[in-house]
Amino acid sequence: MMTVPAFRARKGSGKPLVVLTACDAMTTSAAEAAGVDALLVGDSLGMVELGYDSTLPVTMDDMVHHARAVGRRRLEALLIVDMPWLSYHVGANAAIENAARFVRKAGADAVKIEGGRKRLDVIRALLDAEIPVMGHLGLTPQSVLKMGGYKVQGRSADDADALVKDAEALAEAGVFSIVLEGVPSELAGRVTSAVAVPTIGIGAGPHCDGQVLVIHDLLGMLPGSVPKFVRRYADLHATSTDAIKRWADDVRAKTFPSNDECYG
């Protein structure tokens, strides 16, 4: 089974880390069967599972519910759970209590927190409580109101320098990995070279130590467009819609169920 120390030790190994979101038994089973290194119960489930327009409405109860489902089916992959908005913004004690729910109830190996140097006190408190932390910099979805939308971050020289400093501070504080989201590829390369922990990119180019995607985007589980950085490997929405339509046609034509599909 993948562990936090083993995940961290992959830095510089030349073998990219594969991380994928999971939110229930079905997505977990598929990701485990494919051999991913880590499962992330992302608060993106608020948008792809719960139908919200952002991650901000997602609660701790929402995250615990989905994390427990993933934890029941997790076999080998590292299990990381997102700390939702306001679960760690109101102080270290609240952050520890909330993170502990993921460990106790879902068997989580680590939690993920958005933000840079301003989150150091909370991160240090979690680490003191023996709860591993993954950082998250760049386009941090919980900051969507402040950012004015989901926009690429770190384009200016000053913003890029600040992001590198944030990454260095997180690594020094003790995070075991850092997600880089929505930043220019060259900047992600700078950060990857500057820190001694693995960087996991999403919309951050090929220079990170690994990559993560939302499984719904990767598999085309929902209709509509996807971000530029997503490569779709299936169109399950279209496949599912076609299958349901054919079944509905059979029901209306009274060809389902057949004799072979009935009990004697």
C-alpha positions in Angstrom: 0.0 0.0 0.0 1.2 3.5 -0.8 2.2 5.5 2.3 3.0 9.2 2.8 6.7 8.6 3.1 6.7 6.4 0.0 4.8 9.1 -1.9 7.2 11.8 -0.8 10.2 9.6 -1.7 9.1 9.5 -5.3 10.5 13.1 -5.7 13.2 13.0 -8.4 12.7 9.3 -9.1 11.8 9.9 -12.7 8.5 8.0 -12.2 5.6 10.4 -12.2 3.0 10.1 -9.5 -0.5 9.4 -10.7 -3.3 11.0 -8.6 -7.0 10.9 -9.4 -10.1 12.1 -7.6 -12.6 9.6 -6.3 -15.9 10.2 -4.6 -17.8 6.9 -4.2 -17.4 3.1 -4.5 -17.6 3.1 -8.3 -15.0 5.7 -9.0 -12.7 4.3 -6.3 -12.9 0.7 -7.6 -12.1 1.9 -11.1 -9.2 4.0 -10.0 -7.8 1.2 -7.8 -8.1 -1.3 -10.6 -6.2 1.1 -12.9 -3.3 1.3 -10.3 -3.3 5.0 -9.4 -0.8 6.0 -6.7 -3.2 8.2 -4.8 -7.0 8.9 -4.5 -8.0 12.5 -3.7 -11.5 13.0 -2.3 -11.7 16.5 -3.7 -14.2 19.2 -2.8 -14.7 19.4 -6.5 -17.4 16.8 -5.8 -19.5 19.8 -4.9 -19.7 20.6 -8.6 -19.5 17.2 -10.3 -21.6 15.2 -7.7 -23.7 17.7 -5.8 -24.5 20.2 -8.6 -23.1 23.3 -7.1 -21.5 26.1 -9.1 -18.4 26.2 -6.9 -16.8 24.3 -4.1 -17.8 26.9 -1.5 -21.1 25.3 -0.4 -19.4 21.9 0.3 -19.6 21.1 4.1 -17.6 18.8 6.3 -20.5 16.4 6.5 -20.5 16.2 2.6 -16.8 15.5 2.6 -17.0 12.9 5.4 -19.9 11.1 3.6 -18.0 10.8 0.4 -14.6 10.1 2.0 -16.1 7.1 4.0 -17.4 5.6 0.7 -14.0 5.9 -0.9 -12.3 4.6 2.3 -14.4 1.4 2.2 -13.2 0.6 -1.3 -9.6 1.9 -1.1 -7.1 -1.0 -1.4 -3.6 0.2 -2.2 -3.7 3.9 -3.1 -2.8 6.7 -0.7 -6.1 8.4 0.5 -6.1 12.2 0.7 -9.1 14.3 1.5 -9.7 17.9 0.8 -10.4 20.2 3.8 -13.5 22.2 2.6 -14.0 25.9 2.9 -14.1 27.2 6.5 -13.0 23.8 7.9 -9.5 25.2 8.6 -9.9 29.0 8.2 -11.2 29.6 11.7 -8.2 28.3 13.7 -5.9 25.5 14.4 -8.1 23.6 16.9 -11.0 23.5 14.5 -8.7 22.3 11.7 -7.4 19.5 13.8 -10.8 18.4 14.9 -12.1 18.4 11.3 -9.1 16.7 9.9 -9.4 14.0 12.6 -12.9 13.2 11.3 -11.4 12.1 8.0 -8.8 10.0 9.7 -11.1 8.3 12.1 -14.2 7.9 9.9 -12.7 7.3 6.5 -9.2 6.0 7.2 -7.6 9.0 5.4 -3.8 9.1 5.2 -3.6 12.9 4.7 -5.6 16.1 4.1 -5.1 18.8 1.5 -5.2 22.5 2.4 -5.3 25.4 0.0 -3.1 28.5 0.4 0.4 29.5 1.0 2.3 31.3 3.8 -0.9 32.5 5.5 -1.8 28.9 6.2 1.4 27.9 7.9 0.1 28.1 11.5 -2.7 25.7 10.7 -0.4 23.4 8.7 2.1 23.2 11.5 -0.7 22.5 14.0 -2.0 19.6 11.9 1.5 18.2 11.5 2.0 18.4 15.3 -1.2 16.4 15.6 0.5 13.7 13.3 -1.9 14.4 10.4 0.1 14.6 7.1 -0.7 17.6 4.9 -0.7 18.2 1.2 -0.5 21.8 0.1 -2.3 23.5 -2.8 -1.1 26.6 -4.6 -2.0 28.6 -7.7 -5.6 28.5 -8.7 -7.2 27.7 -5.4 -10.9 27.1 -6.0 -11.9 28.1 -2.5 -10.5 31.6 -3.3 -12.8 32.0 -6.4 -14.5 35.1 -5.0 -11.2 36.8 -4.3 -9.8 35.8 -7.6 -12.9 36.9 -9.5 -13.3 33.5 -11.2 -11.2 30.5 -12.2 -8.2 32.2 -13.7 -4.6 31.2 -14.3 -2.4 32.4 -11.5 1.2 33.5 -11.4 1.4 35.2 -14.8 3.2 38.4 -13.6 6.8 38.2 -12.3 5.8 39.4 -8.8 3.0 36.8 -8.6 5.3 34.1 -9.8 8.0 35.0 -7.2 5.3 35.0 -4.5 4.1 31.6 -5.5 7.6 30.1 -5.4 8.1 31.6 -1.9 4.8 30.1 -0.8 5.9 26.7 -2.1 9.2 26.9 -0.3 7.5 27.9 2.9 5.0 25.0 2.7 7.8 22.5 2.0 9.9 23.9 4.9 6.8 23.6 7.2 6.6 19.9 6.4 3.9 19.3 3.8 4.7 16.0 1.9 3.5 17.3 -1.5 2.1 20.4 -3.2 -0.7 20.5 -5.8 0.0 23.2 -8.4 -3.2 24.2 -10.2 -3.8 26.6 -13.1 -0.2 28.1 -13.3 2.0 28.6 -16.3 4.1 25.5 -17.1 7.5 27.4 -16.7 6.4 28.5 -13.2 5.4 25.0 -12.2 8.9 23.9 -13.3 10.5 26.6 -11.1 8.5 25.4 -8.1 9.3 21.8 -8.8 13.0 22.6 -8.8 12.8 24.8 -5.8 11.1 22.3 -3.3 12.2 18.9 -2.0 8.7 17.5 -2.1 6.7 16.2 -5.1 4.6 18.7 -7.0 1.3 17.4 -8.5 0.1 19.4 -11.4 -3.4 20.1 -12.7 -3.3 22.6 -15.5 0.3 23.2 -14.6 2.1 21.6 -17.5 4.5 18.6 -17.7 7.3 19.7 -15.4 5.6 18.6 -12.2 6.5 15.3 -10.3 3.0 14.0 -11.0 -0.5 14.8 -12.3 -4.0 14.8 -11.0 -7.4 15.1 -12.8 -11.0 15.1 -11.8 -12.2 11.6 -12.7 -15.5 13.0 -14.1 -13.5 15.2 -16.6 -11.1 12.4 -17.6 -14.0 9.9 -18.3 -16.5 12.4 -19.8 -19.0 11.6 -17.1 -20.9 14.9 -17.5 -21.9 16.9 -20.6 -20.4 20.2 -21.5 -17.0 21.6 -22.0 -14.0 20.9 -19.9 -10.9 23.1 -19.0 -8.1 23.3 -21.6 -5.8 21.1 -19.5 -8.2 18.1 -19.5 -7.7 15.2 -21.9 -10.8 13.1 -22.1 -10.2 9.4 -22.4 -13.8 8.4 -22.7 -17.3 9.9 -23.2 -19.3 8.0 -20.6 -22.1 10.5 -20.6 -22.9 9.8 -24.3 -22.4 6.1 -23.8 -24.7 6.1 -20.8 -27.4 8.2 -22.5 -27.4 5.9 -25.5 -27.7 2.8 -23.3 -30.6 4.3 -21.2 -32.4 5.4 -24.4 -32.1 1.9 -25.9 -33.5 0.4 -22.7 -36.3 2.9 -22.6 -37.2 2.0 -26.2 -37.3 -1.7 -25.3 -39.6 -1.0 -22.4 -42.0 1.1 -24.5 -41.9 -1.6 -27.2 -42.6 -4.2 -24.6 -39.5 -6.2 -25.5 -38.1 -5.8 -22.1 -38.1 -7.9 -20.0 -37.9 -11.0 -22.2 -38.8 -14.5 -21.0 -35.1 -15.2 -20.2 -35.2 -12.2 -17.9 -38.2 -13.4 -15.9 -38.4 -15.8 -12.9 -40.5 -19.0 -13.4 
